[in-house]
Amino acid sequence: MKHALLIFGMAFSFFSYAQESIKSLMSFPEKAPTIYQLRSLQAVADEDSADVIWYEDFREGLDGNNSSLNPAWSVSGDDGDVWELDFDGSNGDYAGNTPYLLESESAANGWMIFDADGSNAGLPTSAYSERQGQLTSPYIDLSNDSNVTLSFEHAYRWCCFSSHELVVSINDGSGWESAASYQVNELGTVNVLSGTITYEVIITEIAALKDSVQIRFDWAVGENTASHYFWMVDDVKIIKTQPYSSNLLNSFNNVPSDYFGGTSYRVMPLEQISETEYFYGGYVENVGYNTLDSLRIHAEVSSDGFVSQSNGLSLVSSDKDSIYVNDGFTPTETGTYTADIVGKDDYGYVLTDTLRRTFAVSDYIYARDNGDNATNFGRYGINSDGSRQYGNVFDIYATSNLYSIKFRLDQRTSPNAQGTIRINTVDPQSGEISFLVETETLNLGQYTGDWFDVSFDPPIILDAGQVVLPAIYATYNGIDTVFVNTSGSNPNNSESLVQDIDGTQDGVNPGTWLYTTSAPCVRLNFDPNVVGVNVGIEENNSLSKFNVFPNPNNGHFNIQIQTSQSEDININISNLVGQVVYSEKVSVINSLNKWLDLSQLEKGIYTVSLNLKGKTAQTQKIIIK
């Protein structure tokens, strides 16, 4: 059975999946909602298309709750003449410079936001309450329009329930009780992170030729559900529906995977990509009122003369689907490859926007992160409040020798912070994660702000068909913190994973693996000429390697010790309050692999210490479950 959060599946879609889930453990009395009267609809600008009937770009956000220097919202006007905001909490920020996700047409001048985090401001995450909210438009006169479509751009993330719905409703003037509603997100995971999405729905049967139409955006459909994150909305339009029209909502480039079904990498070594192929695809939607009976995805890599198309798809009005081209693309040289992806039909009625997908082929580097293109890196504290390991999952398509792991640490890493590099394996069928090998403990604080390698000698043989998880690991000591850089996001669950070894996060058992959206700067390096920072290091003692595996375990585990000379070492195992529950003196002549049966101990976290010449040389935490 897969570890927590992985059981929610890895359905292939245009979503990115988000940081480890945080479950609210407490609830608070509901707060009375606040009503804000907002400005009237703005006039459609001259430069707007003649097909735009009505348009709102939420310029400058909400009056009294924005960061704009010149708020333009009005709080005067009769009901139905101005926007109405009904929120349980503080929401509606204007933030053109805030690092959210929305990249809408007019994002620079403001947008609307349902902000669950903002409405729980000042509380610890474990105490967040679930929220709800509604944003309702003024009355819109469509009495002269016979074919109409609602269009808006949005981006969202929520937590912590799998049934959270984001809904837009259309009131044709007869009341909200009978209003038609449309769910604008896809369910199936408890913590989802979208990109910017253009949503269009034909509302002709509901709203055409009506003079009192209203639009309502509903966060949580009248129930307190989501406690974290946000839903951002911008550029709400009523446009004339076209007879034939289609949107290319997103594009894909994926290699087959026994673990993910399909996955993508930003950089693949030539040796690996030579044994598989990239398939291009698109997520398309029919936004015209006629059926499209031959809609195809076309992909072209002009640099290599690669051209392919999908089979024709019949798509009725308002329907959407994912389509992939028939032929895969396998690069034959290193370099950067860009594919132009477009949707069109056989009759020339439809031609979507062109989206591009780019990936790189290297000599030796295998990467999920976007660190080659990033100017501003994120960061993640590995041991800021507990012991963790954090890394990326990689498919191995060709048997290869792994010579090092390449990392990038943030400059906030403490100068004396220590950690190790671990290689784990992932069972493609069950998702079970097992420890494979670990380097010696390194002083990581001296390698911040740039890429560095940690070598394996001898190299590790990775077999075709294997799935591996290289990770950076550090124990918590309350003083020194290792911050690994992150760059870019992953489109699928489980492509990057973090193990909460101590169970620090609310509601998480010790040792649980959680998926995370942000890709850490952790790479595989197959370069036989690489010289890692650990090559030639003189240890302060003769102890060169110390592993405990499996970890977590059921009380049966191995202790692996390597020394540069013969040594007498005391093995001490202590519980969380410092009581020694096991102690043994062993003689090590270069190496020792000792099996222990401590299944009689209670489940929990223990510390394994190696004492050499009267001093503690190394420690590791283990979890007995």
RACOR-V151422 format. One record per pair of residues at least 12 apart in sequence whose ideal C-beta (glycine too) atoms are under 7 Angstrom apart, sorted by the first residue. I is the first residue (numbers start at 1). J is the second residue. D is the distance in Angstrom with one decimal. If there is no record, write none. Layout:
I&J&D ; I&J&D
//
This chain:
1&430&6.8 ; 2&430&6.6 ; 2&431&3.3 ; 3&431&6.6 ; 3&433&6.9 ; 3&512&6.1 ; 3&513&4.1 ; 4&512&4.8 ; 4&514&6.8 ; 5&21&5.8 ; 5&514&5.4 ; 5&515&5.6 ; 6&431&5.3 ; 6&493&6.8 ; 6&494&5.5 ; 6&515&6.6 ; 8&162&6.8 ; 8&188&6.7 ; 8&189&4.5 ; 8&190&6.2 ; 9&188&6.2 ; 9&189&6.9 ; 9&493&6.9 ; 10&260&5.6 ; 10&261&6.5 ; 10&492&5.3 ; 10&493&4.4 ; 10&494&5.8 ; 11&188&5.7 ; 12&261&5.8 ; 12&262&5.4 ; 12&492&6.9 ; 13&186&6.4 ; 14&249&6.1 ; 14&250&3.6 ; 14&283&4.9 ; 15&186&7.0 ; 15&192&5.5 ; 15&193&7.0 ; 15&194&5.5 ; 16&193&4.7 ; 16&194&7.0 ; 16&195&6.5 ; 16&489&4.6 ; 16&490&6.2 ; 16&491&5.3 ; 16&517&5.4 ; 17&189&6.3 ; 17&192&6.2 ; 17&193&6.3 ; 17&490&6.8 ; 17&492&6.5 ; 17&493&4.6 ; 17&515&6.2 ; 17&517&5.7 ; 18&157&5.6 ; 18&191&4.6 ; 18&192&6.0 ; 18&193&3.8 ; 18&517&4.5 ; 19&516&5.2 ; 19&517&5.7 ; 19&518&6.9 ; 20&498&6.2 ; 20&505&6.4 ; 20&514&3.6 ; 20&516&5.7 ; 21&159&6.0 ; 21&160&5.5 ; 21&190&5.3 ; 21&191&4.6 ; 21&514&6.9 ; 22&125&5.0 ; 22&159&6.0 ; 22&160&6.2 ; 22&228&6.2 ; 22&505&6.7 ; 22&506&6.2 ; 23&160&4.8 ; 23&506&6.3 ; 23&507&4.2 ; 24&126&6.9 ; 24&128&5.0 ; 24&129&6.9 ; 24&130&6.7 ; 24&160&6.3 ; 24&227&4.6 ; 25&126&5.1 ; 25&506&5.8 ; 25&507&6.2 ; 26&126&6.6 ; 26&127&4.9 ; 27&129&5.9 ; 28&129&4.5 ; 30&88&6.7 ; 30&224&7.0 ; 31&88&5.6 ; 31&89&6.6 ; 33&86&5.0 ; 33&87&6.2 ; 33&88&5.3 ; 34&87&6.4 ; 35&84&6.7 ; 35&86&5.9 ; 36&62&6.3 ; 36&85&4.2 ; 37&75&5.0 ; 37&77&6.3 ; 37&82&5.1 ; 37&84&6.8 ; 38&62&6.5 ; 38&73&5.6 ; 38&82&5.2 ; 38&83&3.5 ; 38&84&6.9 ; 38&85&6.1 ; 39&73&4.7 ; 39&74&4.2 ; 39&82&5.9 ; 39&83&6.6 ; 40&74&6.8 ; 40&77&6.0 ; 40&81&5.7 ; 40&82&5.4 ; 40&138&6.0 ; 41&54&6.6 ; 41&56&5.6 ; 41&138&5.3 ; 42&55&7.0 ; 42&56&6.2 ; 42&57&7.0 ; 42&59&6.9 ; 51&239&5.1 ; 51&240&4.5 ; 52&237&5.6 ; 52&239&5.4 ; 53&142&6.8 ; 53&145&5.6 ; 53&148&6.7 ; 53&238&4.5 ; 53&239&6.3 ; 53&240&6.5 ; 54&140&5.4 ; 54&237&6.7 ; 54&238&4.1 ; 55&237&5.0 ; 56&236&4.6 ; 57&106&4.1 ; 57&109&6.6 ; 57&234&6.6 ; 57&235&5.5 ; 58&110&5.1 ; 58&111&5.2 ; 58&112&5.1 ; 58&234&5.8 ; 59&72&5.9 ; 59&109&4.8 ; 59&110&5.5 ; 60&72&4.4 ; 60&73&6.3 ; 60&94&5.5 ; 60&109&6.7 ; 60&110&5.0 ; 61&92&6.4 ; 61&93&6.1 ; 61&94&2.3 ; 61&110&4.4 ; 62&85&6.8 ; 62&92&3.8 ; 62&94&6.9 ; 63&75&5.4 ; 65&90&6.8 ; 65&92&5.4 ; 65&93&6.5 ; 66&93&6.0 ; 66&94&3.5 ; 67&93&6.8 ; 67&94&5.9 ; 67&95&5.8 ; 68&94&4.9 ; 68&110&6.8 ; 80&138&6.0 ; 80&139&4.7 ; 81&138&5.4 ; 82&138&5.9 ; 83&135&6.8 ; 83&136&6.8 ; 83&137&6.1 ; 83&138&6.4 ; 84&136&4.4 ; 85&135&5.6 ; 86&133&6.5 ; 86&134&4.7 ; 87&133&3.9 ; 88&119&6.6 ; 88&131&5.2 ; 88&132&5.5 ; 88&133&6.1 ; 89&118&6.8 ; 89&119&2.1 ; 89&131&5.5 ; 90&118&4.9 ; 90&119&5.2 ; 90&121&6.5 ; 91&113&6.2 ; 91&114&5.6 ; 91&115&4.7 ; 91&118&6.0 ; 91&119&6.1 ; 91&133&6.1 ; 92&112&6.1 ; 92&113&6.3 ; 93&113&5.5 ; 93&115&6.4 ; 93&118&6.8 ; 94&110&4.1 ; 96&108&5.1 ; 96&109&6.5 ; 96&110&6.2 ; 100&230&6.9 ; 100&232&6.0 ; 101&155&4.1 ; 101&195&6.5 ; 101&196&6.5 ; 102&155&4.4 ; 102&196&5.6 ; 102&232&4.3 ; 102&234&6.2 ; 103&196&4.4 ; 104&153&4.0 ; 104&196&6.3 ; 104&234&3.9 ; 104&235&5.1 ; 105&153&6.6 ; 105&235&4.8 ; 106&234&6.2 ; 106&235&5.6 ; 107&234&6.1 ; 111&232&5.5 ; 111&233&6.5 ; 111&234&3.8 ; 112&135&5.9 ; 112&233&4.9 ; 112&234&7.0 ; 113&230&5.4 ; 113&232&4.9 ; 114&133&5.0 ; 114&219&4.0 ; 114&230&6.1 ; 114&231&4.3 ; 115&230&5.0 ; 116&131&4.6 ; 116&226&5.3 ; 116&227&5.7 ; 116&228&5.5 ; 116&229&5.9 ; 116&230&6.6 ; 117&228&6.0 ; 117&229&6.2 ; 117&230&6.9 ; 119&131&5.3 ; 120&227&6.9 ; 125&506&6.9 ; 126&506&4.2 ; 128&227&4.1 ; 128&228&6.1 ; 129&224&6.9 ; 129&227&6.2 ; 130&224&3.8 ; 130&225&5.2 ; 130&226&6.2 ; 130&227&4.6 ; 131&220&6.8 ; 131&224&6.1 ; 131&226&6.3 ; 131&227&6.6 ; 132&219&6.0 ; 132&220&4.0 ; 132&222&6.4 ; 132&223&6.2 ; 132&224&5.4 ; 133&219&4.5 ; 134&216&5.8 ; 134&217&6.8 ; 134&218&5.2 ; 135&216&7.0 ; 135&217&4.4 ; 136&214&6.1 ; 136&216&4.6 ; 137&214&5.3 ; 137&215&4.2 ; 139&212&4.8 ; 139&213&6.9 ; 139&214&6.0 ; 140&213&4.6 ; 140&214&6.9 ; 140&238&6.4 ; 141&211&4.9 ; 142&207&5.5 ; 142&208&6.3 ; 142&209&6.7 ; 142&210&5.5 ; 142&213&5.4 ; 142&238&6.7 ; 143&209&5.8 ; 143&210&6.6 ; 143&211&4.2 ; 145&208&6.0 ; 145&240&6.9 ; 146&208&5.2 ; 146&209&6.1 ; 147&204&5.2 ; 147&208&6.4 ; 147&240&6.0 ; 147&241&4.0 ; 147&289&6.4 ; 148&203&5.6 ; 148&204&5.6 ; 148&207&5.6 ; 148&208&5.2 ; 148&238&5.6 ; 148&240&6.8 ; 148&241&6.1 ; 149&200&5.6 ; 149&201&6.8 ; 149&202&5.1 ; 149&203&6.6 ; 149&239&5.1 ; 149&241&4.5 ; 149&287&6.4 ; 150&170&7.0 ; 150&200&7.0 ; 150&201&5.3 ; 150&203&5.1 ; 150&215&6.6 ; 150&238&6.2 ; 151&198&6.8 ; 151&200&4.6 ; 151&237&4.5 ; 151&239&5.5 ; 152&199&5.7 ; 152&233&5.9 ; 152&235&6.0 ; 152&236&4.4 ; 152&237&6.9 ; 153&196&6.0 ; 153&197&6.9 ; 153&198&5.3 ; 153&234&5.2 ; 153&235&4.9 ; 154&184&6.9 ; 154&197&5.9 ; 154&199&6.3 ; 154&231&6.7 ; 154&232&6.0 ; 154&233&4.9 ; 155&194&5.4 ; 155&195&6.6 ; 155&196&5.0 ; 155&197&6.7 ; 155&232&5.0 ; 156&185&6.3 ; 156&194&5.2 ; 156&230&6.6 ; 156&231&4.3 ; 156&232&6.9 ; 157&192&6.5 ; 157&193&4.6 ; 157&194&7.0 ; 157&229&3.9 ; 157&230&6.2 ; 158&192&6.7 ; 158&226&4.0 ; 158&228&6.8 ; 158&229&5.2 ; 159&190&6.7 ; 159&191&4.8 ; 159&226&6.4 ; 159&227&6.3 ; 159&228&3.8 ; 159&229&5.8 ; 160&190&5.6 ; 160&191&6.7 ; 160&227&6.1 ; 160&228&6.6 ; 161&190&6.3 ; 161&225&5.3 ; 161&226&6.9 ; 162&187&6.3 ; 162&188&6.9 ; 162&189&6.6 ; 162&190&4.9 ; 163&187&6.5 ; 163&225&7.0 ; 164&220&6.6 ; 164&225&4.8 ; 164&226&4.9 ; 165&183&5.3 ; 165&185&6.9 ; 165&221&5.1 ; 166&183&6.9 ; 166&184&5.2 ; 166&185&4.5 ; 166&219&6.5 ; 166&231&5.6 ; 167&181&5.2 ; 167&182&6.7 ; 167&183&5.5 ; 167&184&6.8 ; 167&218&4.4 ; 167&221&5.3 ; 168&182&5.4 ; 168&184&5.7 ; 168&215&6.5 ; 168&216&6.9 ; 168&217&5.5 ; 169&181&4.4 ; 169&216&4.5 ; 169&218&6.3 ; 170&203&5.3 ; 170&206&5.0 ; 170&207&5.7 ; 170&213&6.7 ; 170&215&6.3 ; 171&213&6.7 ; 171&214&4.2 ; 171&216&6.9 ; 172&206&5.3 ; 172&207&5.7 ; 172&210&5.1 ; 172&213&6.0 ; 173&210&5.5 ; 173&212&3.7 ; 173&213&6.6 ; 180&206&5.0 ; 182&201&5.4 ; 184&199&5.2 ; 189&493&6.7 ; 193&489&6.9 ; 193&517&5.0 ; 197&249&6.6 ; 198&247&6.3 ; 198&249&7.0 ; 200&247&6.4 ; 200&285&7.0 ; 200&287&4.5 ; 201&318&6.3 ; 202&241&5.4 ; 202&289&6.1 ; 202&317&6.2 ; 202&318&5.5 ; 204&241&6.0 ; 204&289&6.9 ; 215&236&6.6 ; 217&233&5.7 ; 219&231&5.5 ; 241&288&6.9 ; 241&289&5.3 ; 242&288&5.0 ; 243&288&5.5 ; 243&289&6.0 ; 243&290&5.0 ; 244&288&4.5 ; 244&290&5.6 ; 244&292&6.8 ; 244&349&3.8 ; 244&350&5.4 ; 245&287&4.9 ; 245&288&3.9 ; 245&350&6.6 ; 246&284&5.6 ; 246&285&6.5 ; 246&286&5.5 ; 246&287&6.4 ; 246&292&6.2 ; 246&295&6.2 ; 246&343&5.6 ; 246&350&4.6 ; 246&352&5.4 ; 247&284&6.9 ; 247&285&4.8 ; 247&287&5.6 ; 247&352&6.2 ; 248&282&5.1 ; 248&284&5.7 ; 248&342&6.8 ; 248&343&4.8 ; 248&352&3.9 ; 248&353&5.7 ; 248&355&5.7 ; 249&283&4.5 ; 249&284&6.8 ; 249&285&5.8 ; 249&320&7.0 ; 250&282&6.9 ; 250&283&4.5 ; 251&282&5.0 ; 251&341&4.3 ; 251&355&4.0 ; 251&357&5.4 ; 252&280&6.6 ; 252&281&4.2 ; 252&282&6.9 ; 253&278&5.0 ; 253&280&5.3 ; 253&339&6.4 ; 253&357&4.1 ; 253&359&6.3 ; 254&278&6.8 ; 254&279&5.6 ; 255&276&4.9 ; 255&277&6.8 ; 255&278&5.7 ; 256&276&6.2 ; 257&395&5.0 ; 258&428&4.1 ; 259&393&7.0 ; 259&395&6.7 ; 259&426&6.4 ; 259&428&4.4 ; 259&467&4.9 ; 260&492&5.5 ; 260&495&7.0 ; 263&395&6.9 ; 263&492&6.0 ; 263&495&6.3 ; 264&359&7.0 ; 264&491&6.7 ; 265&359&6.7 ; 265&366&6.8 ; 265&367&6.5 ; 265&368&5.8 ; 266&359&6.0 ; 266&360&6.6 ; 266&367&5.4 ; 266&368&6.2 ; 266&369&6.7 ; 266&370&5.6 ; 266&488&6.8 ; 267&360&4.6 ; 267&362&5.3 ; 267&365&5.3 ; 267&366&6.5 ; 267&367&3.9 ; 268&359&6.9 ; 268&361&5.8 ; 268&366&6.2 ; 269&362&5.6 ; 269&363&6.7 ; 269&364&5.6 ; 269&365&6.5 ; 269&366&5.4 ; 269&526&5.6 ; 270&334&5.6 ; 270&361&5.4 ; 270&363&6.5 ; 271&398&5.0 ; 271&400&5.9 ; 271&526&6.8 ; 272&366&6.4 ; 272&397&4.8 ; 272&398&5.5 ; 273&330&6.5 ; 273&331&5.8 ; 273&361&5.7 ; 274&330&6.6 ; 274&398&6.8 ; 275&397&4.0 ; 275&398&4.5 ; 275&464&6.9 ; 276&397&4.7 ; 277&328&3.1 ; 277&329&5.9 ; 277&330&4.4 ; 278&328&6.2 ; 278&329&4.8 ; 279&324&5.3 ; 279&325&6.6 ; 279&328&5.0 ; 280&299&3.7 ; 280&324&7.0 ; 280&325&5.2 ; 280&339&5.3 ; 280&341&5.6 ; 280&357&6.5 ; 281&297&5.9 ; 281&322&6.0 ; 281&323&5.8 ; 281&324&3.7 ; 281&325&6.7 ; 282&297&4.5 ; 282&323&6.0 ; 282&341&5.4 ; 282&343&5.7 ; 283&320&6.8 ; 283&322&5.1 ; 284&320&6.4 ; 284&321&6.5 ; 284&323&6.3 ; 284&343&4.8 ; 284&352&6.9 ; 285&320&3.8 ; 286&315&4.3 ; 286&316&6.5 ; 286&317&5.6 ; 286&318&6.5 ; 286&319&5.5 ; 288&317&6.4 ; 289&317&5.2 ; 290&317&6.7 ; 291&314&6.6 ; 291&315&7.0 ; 291&316&4.9 ; 291&317&6.6 ; 292&315&4.7 ; 292&345&5.5 ; 292&350&6.1 ; 293&314&4.7 ; 294&312&4.0 ; 294&345&4.8 ; 294&346&3.9 ; 294&347&6.8 ; 295&312&6.7 ; 295&313&4.8 ; 295&315&5.3 ; 295&343&6.2 ; 295&345&5.1 ; 295&350&6.6 ; 296&309&5.0 ; 296&310&5.0 ; 296&312&5.5 ; 296&344&6.5 ; 297&309&6.6 ; 297&310&4.4 ; 297&323&4.5 ; 297&324&7.0 ; 297&325&5.8 ; 297&341&6.5 ; 297&343&5.6 ; 298&342&5.3 ; 298&344&6.5 ; 299&325&4.8 ; 299&339&5.1 ; 299&341&5.1 ; 300&339&6.5 ; 300&340&5.0 ; 301&329&6.0 ; 301&337&5.7 ; 301&338&7.0 ; 301&339&4.9 ; 303&337&6.7 ; 306&329&5.0 ; 308&325&4.0 ; 308&326&5.9 ; 308&327&4.0 ; 309&325&5.7 ; 309&326&6.9 ; 310&323&4.5 ; 310&324&6.0 ; 310&325&5.1 ; 310&326&6.3 ; 311&326&6.8 ; 312&346&6.6 ; 331&361&4.8 ; 334&361&4.9 ; 334&362&5.9 ; 334&363&5.8 ; 335&361&6.0 ; 336&358&6.3 ; 336&360&4.9 ; 337&358&6.9 ; 337&359&6.0 ; 337&361&6.8 ; 338&356&5.6 ; 338&358&4.6 ; 339&356&6.8 ; 339&357&5.0 ; 340&354&5.2 ; 340&356&5.9 ; 341&354&6.8 ; 341&355&5.1 ; 341&357&6.3 ; 342&354&4.6 ; 364&525&5.7 ; 364&526&4.4 ; 364&527&3.9 ; 365&406&6.8 ; 365&523&5.7 ; 365&525&6.0 ; 366&394&5.8 ; 366&523&6.1 ; 366&524&4.0 ; 367&523&4.5 ; 368&392&4.4 ; 368&490&6.5 ; 368&495&6.2 ; 368&496&6.7 ; 368&519&4.7 ; 369&487&4.5 ; 369&488&5.5 ; 369&519&4.3 ; 369&520&6.6 ; 369&521&4.9 ; 370&487&4.5 ; 370&488&3.1 ; 370&519&7.0 ; 371&408&6.0 ; 371&487&4.4 ; 371&521&4.8 ; 374&487&4.2 ; 377&410&6.7 ; 377&485&4.1 ; 377&486&6.6 ; 377&487&5.4 ; 378&485&6.7 ; 378&486&3.9 ; 378&487&6.8 ; 378&518&5.8 ; 379&410&3.9 ; 379&412&6.4 ; 379&483&4.4 ; 379&484&6.9 ; 379&485&5.7 ; 379&486&6.5 ; 380&483&6.7 ; 380&484&5.5 ; 380&486&5.6 ; 380&518&6.8 ; 380&520&6.5 ; 381&481&5.3 ; 381&483&5.4 ; 382&419&6.7 ; 382&472&6.0 ; 382&474&4.5 ; 382&482&4.4 ; 382&484&5.9 ; 383&474&4.1 ; 383&475&6.0 ; 383&476&4.5 ; 383&481&5.8 ; 383&482&5.8 ; 384&481&5.0 ; 385&476&6.8 ; 385&504&5.3 ; 386&476&5.0 ; 386&500&6.7 ; 386&501&6.8 ; 386&502&3.8 ; 386&504&3.3 ; 387&474&6.9 ; 387&475&4.5 ; 387&476&4.9 ; 387&501&4.2 ; 387&502&5.2 ; 387&621&5.5 ; 388&498&5.8 ; 388&499&6.0 ; 388&500&6.1 ; 388&501&5.9 ; 389&422&5.8 ; 389&471&4.1 ; 389&472&6.6 ; 389&473&3.9 ; 389&499&5.0 ; 390&471&5.7 ; 390&472&6.0 ; 390&484&6.1 ; 390&498&4.4 ; 390&520&5.3 ; 391&469&5.4 ; 391&470&5.0 ; 391&471&3.1 ; 391&472&6.6 ; 391&497&6.7 ; 391&520&6.2 ; 391&522&4.6 ; 392&470&6.9 ; 392&495&6.6 ; 392&496&5.1 ; 392&519&6.2 ; 392&520&6.4 ; 392&522&5.3 ; 393&426&6.0 ; 393&467&6.3 ; 393&469&5.2 ; 393&494&6.4 ; 393&495&5.6 ; 393&497&6.4 ; 394&468&5.4 ; 394&524&5.8 ; 395&467&5.8 ; 396&462&4.7 ; 396&463&6.6 ; 396&464&5.9 ; 396&465&6.8 ; 396&466&4.4 ; 396&468&6.4 ; 397&464&6.1 ; 398&464&5.6 ; 399&462&6.9 ; 399&463&5.2 ; 399&464&4.8 ; 400&462&5.6 ; 400&526&5.2 ; 401&459&4.1 ; 401&461&6.0 ; 401&526&6.6 ; 402&456&6.4 ; 402&459&5.8 ; 402&460&4.4 ; 402&462&5.3 ; 402&524&6.0 ; 402&526&6.2 ; 403&455&6.3 ; 403&456&6.4 ; 403&459&4.8 ; 403&525&6.0 ; 403&526&6.3 ; 403&527&5.9 ; 403&528&5.7 ; 403&530&5.2 ; 404&453&4.1 ; 404&454&5.9 ; 404&455&4.6 ; 404&456&6.4 ; 404&525&4.4 ; 404&530&4.8 ; 404&532&5.0 ; 405&421&5.0 ; 405&454&5.3 ; 405&470&4.9 ; 405&522&6.7 ; 405&523&6.9 ; 405&524&6.7 ; 405&525&6.7 ; 406&451&5.8 ; 406&453&5.2 ; 406&523&4.1 ; 406&525&4.8 ; 407&451&7.0 ; 407&452&6.0 ; 407&454&6.9 ; 407&472&6.1 ; 407&484&6.9 ; 407&521&6.2 ; 407&522&6.0 ; 408&450&6.8 ; 408&451&5.0 ; 408&485&4.4 ; 408&521&3.7 ; 409&444&6.0 ; 409&447&6.1 ; 409&448&4.7 ; 409&482&6.7 ; 409&483&6.4 ; 409&484&5.8 ; 409&485&6.5 ; 410&448&6.4 ; 410&483&3.9 ; 410&484&7.0 ; 410&485&5.1 ; 411&448&4.6 ; 411&449&4.7 ; 412&483&4.7 ; 413&444&6.2 ; 413&445&5.3 ; 413&448&4.8 ; 413&481&6.8 ; 413&482&5.3 ; 413&483&4.9 ; 414&445&5.4 ; 414&480&3.9 ; 414&481&5.4 ; 415&445&4.1 ; 416&443&6.8 ; 416&445&5.5 ; 416&480&5.2 ; 417&444&5.4 ; 417&445&4.5 ; 417&474&6.8 ; 417&480&3.9 ; 417&481&5.9 ; 417&482&4.7 ; 418&441&5.3 ; 418&442&6.5 ; 418&443&5.8 ; 418&444&6.3 ; 418&474&6.8 ; 418&480&6.9 ; 419&442&6.4 ; 419&444&4.9 ; 419&472&5.8 ; 419&473&5.8 ; 419&474&3.6 ; 419&482&4.9 ; 420&438&5.2 ; 420&439&5.2 ; 420&440&7.0 ; 420&441&5.5 ; 420&442&6.7 ; 420&473&5.1 ; 421&438&7.0 ; 421&439&4.5 ; 421&454&4.6 ; 421&472&6.2 ; 422&435&6.7 ; 422&438&4.8 ; 422&471&5.0 ; 422&473&4.9 ; 423&436&4.5 ; 423&437&5.0 ; 423&460&6.4 ; 423&468&6.1 ; 423&470&5.5 ; 424&436&5.9 ; 424&468&6.9 ; 424&469&4.1 ; 424&471&6.4 ; 425&466&6.5 ; 425&467&6.8 ; 425&468&5.7 ; 426&467&4.2 ; 426&469&5.5 ; 428&467&5.3 ; 433&469&6.3 ; 433&513&5.8 ; 434&550&6.4 ; 435&549&4.4 ; 435&550&5.8 ; 435&551&6.1 ; 437&460&6.3 ; 438&547&5.2 ; 439&454&5.6 ; 439&534&6.2 ; 440&534&6.6 ; 440&544&5.8 ; 440&545&5.7 ; 441&618&6.2 ; 442&454&6.8 ; 442&534&5.9 ; 444&482&5.5 ; 447&533&5.8 ; 452&533&5.2 ; 453&525&5.9 ; 453&530&5.1 ; 453&532&4.3 ; 453&533&6.7 ; 454&532&4.8 ; 454&533&6.3 ; 454&534&5.4 ; 455&530&6.4 ; 455&531&7.0 ; 455&532&3.0 ; 455&534&5.9 ; 455&535&5.4 ; 469&497&6.3 ; 470&522&5.6 ; 470&524&6.2 ; 471&522&6.6 ; 472&484&5.4 ; 472&522&6.2 ; 475&621&5.9 ; 476&502&6.7 ; 484&520&5.1 ; 484&521&6.4 ; 485&521&4.4 ; 486&518&4.0 ; 486&519&6.2 ; 486&520&5.3 ; 486&521&6.7 ; 487&519&6.4 ; 487&521&5.9 ; 488&519&4.9 ; 489&517&4.8 ; 489&518&6.1 ; 489&519&6.6 ; 490&517&6.0 ; 490&519&5.5 ; 493&515&5.1 ; 494&515&4.9 ; 496&515&6.8 ; 496&516&5.0 ; 496&518&6.9 ; 496&519&5.2 ; 496&520&6.2 ; 497&513&5.2 ; 497&514&6.9 ; 497&515&5.8 ; 497&516&6.9 ; 498&514&5.5 ; 498&516&5.3 ; 499&511&6.7 ; 499&513&5.0 ; 500&512&5.3 ; 500&514&6.4 ; 501&621&6.3 ; 501&623&6.6 ; 502&605&6.2 ; 510&605&5.8 ; 510&623&4.8 ; 511&552&3.9 ; 511&623&4.5 ; 511&625&6.4 ; 541&612&5.6 ; 541&617&5.3 ; 542&563&4.6 ; 542&564&4.4 ; 542&565&4.9 ; 542&567&5.7 ; 543&563&5.6 ; 543&610&6.5 ; 543&612&6.1 ; 543&617&4.9 ; 543&618&6.1 ; 544&562&4.9 ; 544&563&6.3 ; 544&564&5.7 ; 545&560&6.8 ; 545&561&7.0 ; 545&562&3.8 ; 546&561&5.8 ; 546&610&6.0 ; 546&618&4.7 ; 546&620&6.7 ; 547&560&4.1 ; 548&608&5.6 ; 548&620&5.1 ; 548&622&5.3 ; 551&622&5.1 ; 551&623&6.4 ; 552&623&3.7 ; 552&625&5.1 ; 553&622&6.8 ; 553&624&6.3 ; 554&599&6.3 ; 554&624&6.8 ; 554&625&6.7 ; 555&597&6.6 ; 555&598&4.7 ; 555&599&3.2 ; 555&601&6.0 ; 555&624&5.1 ; 556&597&5.6 ; 556&599&6.2 ; 557&596&6.0 ; 557&622&6.7 ; 558&593&5.9 ; 558&594&6.7 ; 558&595&5.3 ; 559&571&6.5 ; 559&594&4.7 ; 559&596&6.6 ; 559&608&6.8 ; 560&593&5.2 ; 561&588&5.4 ; 561&591&6.8 ; 561&592&4.6 ; 561&610&6.9 ; 562&590&6.8 ; 562&591&4.8 ; 563&588&5.2 ; 563&590&6.1 ; 566&588&6.9 ; 566&589&4.8 ; 567&588&5.2 ; 567&612&6.2 ; 568&585&6.3 ; 568&587&5.5 ; 569&586&5.6 ; 569&588&5.7 ; 569&610&5.4 ; 569&611&6.8 ; 569&612&5.6 ; 570&583&6.7 ; 570&585&5.2 ; 570&611&4.1 ; 571&583&6.9 ; 571&584&5.0 ; 571&586&6.2 ; 571&608&7.0 ; 571&610&6.4 ; 572&609&4.6 ; 572&611&6.3 ; 573&606&5.4 ; 573&608&5.3 ; 574&606&6.5 ; 574&607&4.9 ; 574&609&7.0 ; 575&604&6.9 ; 575&606&5.8 ; 576&604&6.7 ; 576&605&5.8 ; 581&601&6.1 ; 582&598&6.1 ; 598&624&6.9 ; 601&624&5.7 ; 603&624&5.5 ; 603&625&5.3 ; 604&624&6.3 ; 605&621&5.8 ; 605&623&5.7 ; 606&622&5.3 ; 606&624&6.5 ; 607&619&5.6 ; 607&621&5.6 ; 608&620&5.1 ; 608&622&5.8
//
